[in-house]
Amino acid sequence: MAKQVSDAQNRWNHRVQWIMSNDFVLPDTPEVREDRRLRARRDYQFFVETYFPHLATSKCGKFHLDAANYLLKHNDTRALFEWARGHAKSSHLSLLIPLWLKIQKPRGMSVMVLVSKSEDMATRLLSDLQAELQHNQAFIADYGEQVKSGSWAEGEFHTSDGCLFVALGRGQSPRGLKDRGKRPDYIVIDDIDDDVLIRNPRRVGDVLEWALTALAGTMAMGRGRFVMVGNRIGKDSILSRYAERPGVYHTTVNALDKKGLPSWGENYTPDEIRKMREFIGERRFQKEYMNNPINEGAVFQRKHIRFGKMLDLKLYKTLVCYTDPSFKNSPTADYKATMLVGKTAEGVFHVIRAFADQTSVTNMVAWHYTIMDFVAGKVPVLYYMEANFMQDLLLDEFKTVGNITGSHIPIRGDQRAKPDKFARIEAMSPLFERSLVLLNEKEKDSPGMIVLADQLLMFEKGSKSHDDAPDALEGAIWLLSKRTRNNDAPFKMGRRESRQY
């Protein structure tokens, strides 16, 4: 406990030093100061950049401005701001927007309650707010000395204009919370979920019950702003259940918007997001940055995805190269996927090469030539693609590259009437469980093999996650199985005996 107090105090000291190290000198005639205050009250972007340049290292995104303006105009609301990690949720909803409401005429809030997953986390958020009020000289110059009594270390403090700021941990009793007859009118619940809690539906229900009764009950019959902010780390979580409550104003901001562009383009580039996505893997990216939590291993479990040695190519009777294409090339489009698969005499399917990416048709065609060079004629390769994609656009691309290279890919369409995609892919799971699918250990760290493993682990009924690599794998396995069945069919040769009737 003493160490926690010491760490918190050290963090406070560093925060104060950081704030005081910034140059907050502003033009200081009475007229200029009044014009600045008037503009700051109506223009959130100006307010942030003027008084908090050390926090506003990037311009506000449109979603930041929309949230601030919504809360300014709606002093009686239930709201949920479901934003991706790294998108300044706490900075805006738990610090900057409350201070913006505080400087309004008339004042936009009187009693603020900051709630987080623990009392330590709540007081940490409160300490950031008090540090600005107590040591931000630009803010103090225009709005006067702020902190009057109390301390974040005690869980609450008063300001000279009559505001009260309080920190509460998840489940901590808030009953009787008011200040000189004034009840809380701005409650913000900041990142209340955690990975342990969301595994226990009963605990999730208990905390939501606490939030909607004991916590919301501190307001005067619900008057005021009751705000939750966080990202969706579990399908069943406090945030997800709160989102289902009637009358909740709900906005969702993912790292990538519907066009596949950064939602906070003022701060992040597409390349930065792409690199993070590749580094942490698709499942983690969907959970932390796209508000799309996925249960790993719902159908395919990690322990069943095995890597091992492949055979010499000459030992495979036939290889199938199967492609599941898409036409769009964007971070939100389907993946293009190409799998090179062989079957051993013992009936084990070997995934020799895997390519999967949200890329161009040209790159997808190039994968086939990489495979052709890799096989180098050692064994026949059957090239297949879903028949409904065998359109002129794709065929022309294959033909164009073939004319340039002098070698054409003999690709054909998979004509089968495919059943439901989920059922087809799910039907592969027993093969994985019985060790009848083996991935090439030499390709374990290749981008395509990583995508294949990730998409297998994320695969589940109703999921919004991509499944193009497993779909291509299923196509290759189905064709190899069909070919084996046909080749293994018994037959006899001989003269047919004549019969007399």
Secondary structure, 3 states (H helix, E strand, C coil): CHHHHHHHHHHHHHHHHHHHCCCCCCCCCHHHHHHHHHHHHHCHHHHHHHHCCCCCCCCCCHHHHHHHHHHHHCCCEEEEEEECCCCCHHHHHHHHHHHHHHCCCCCCCCEEEEEECCHHHHHHHHHHHHHHHHHCHHHHHHHCCCEEEEEHHHCEEEECCCCEEEEEECCCCCCCCCECCECCCEEEEECCCCCCHHHCHHHHHHHHHHHHHHHHHHCCCCCCEEEEEECCCCCCCHHHHHHCCCCCEEEEECCECCCCCECCCCCCCHHHHHHHHHHHCHHHHHHHHCCCCCCCCCCCCHHHCCEECCCCHHHCCCEEEEEECCCCCCCCCCCEEEEEEEECCCCCEEEEEEEEECCCHHHHHHHHHHHHHHHCCCCCEEEEEEHHHCCHHHHHHHHHHHHHHCCCCCEEEECCCCCCHHHHHHCCHHHHHCCCEEEEHHHCCCHHHHHHHHHHHHCCCCCCCCCHHHHHHHHHHHHHHHHHHHHHCCCCCCCCCCCCC
